[in-house]
Amino acid sequence: MGAHANFVIVADNHDRLIIKDIGPWNKHFTITNDAEWVVKQLAPQLNGRRLFYIDSENECDEIVVENGIFNGFAPGPREPKNATHHN
């Protein structure tokens, strides 16, 4: 293991960006364990929007980003399927 997190964008709208961790986790870090790198990759696309992620256990949480920098995690909606269908 050691490659950066492997993810896809599952929703991209006016107030949030939602990504999904797709692994494989025997080769890639999870989004949770590579959050600083993930934020560096996505910060230019956020433009003040919130960043949510669906993790390897299919739970949806928020990656808190302040001034383009990773600043921790916050609980997200508990129904990722609904979270990905916001427009």
Sequence and secondary structure as in RCSB ss.txt:
>XXXX:A:sequence
MGAHANFVIVADNHDRLIIKDIGPWNKHFTITNDAEWVVKQLAPQLNGRRLFYIDSENECDEIVVENGIFNGFAP
GPREPKNATHHN
>XXXX:A:secstr
  B   EEEEEE SSEEEEEE   TTTB  TGGGHHHHHHHHHHHHTT EEEEE TTS EEEEEEETTEEEEEEE
  S HHHHTT  
